[in-house]
């Protein structure tokens, strides 16, 4: 048995072993944008990884933003190599459901991408988004550049000010450099662009009522 969902973060010694190879095939093309899921992308393309609950709704938010080259659903921030969705949902991989956002830095900025992050989920609920409960739903940002890291910390602090003024809680979002967080493992084909393939599918993301100030 894979085991029951864990309510708290595990350590590497507790993680499922995973496997050396991806246990499924991917089509390789974004169903909305028509771009490669795994590259190659145009020269200069940069990648930011965000986790804000169920990756289905998160991915749809990002594929609609100007300057985004491609998006993909996957798993990151844990220990198990080449995990499956079922394994990740137990909490025993250490991963959180994550979306890869590849973007053109000439057309958008990390700040604008993170505006969508802060304004479309609840960053104050640790290991939970609404009725989705577990460490695989924790809020996280995995920057790949110093500019992204700076923007993540700056926008976090600014958004905390907005939340505090509104009487809301304290941000629990992890900010961990992607190099430290470990590889991004692509999710199964059925999870890629899920809400394009299933327009009436489950999604618990949308405006949270707070706005990030202009920075």
Secondary structure, 3 states (H helix, E strand, C coil): CCCCCCCCCCCHHHCCCECCCCCCCCCCECCCCCCECCCCCCCCEEEEEEEECCHHHHHHHHHCCCCEEEEEEEEECCCCECCCHHHHCCCCCCCEEEEEEEEECCCCCHHHHHHHHHHCCCCCCCCEECCEECHHHCEEEECCCHHHHHHHHHHHHHHHHHHHHCCCCCCCCEECCHHHHCCCEECCHHHCCHHHHCCCCCCCCCCCCCCCCCC
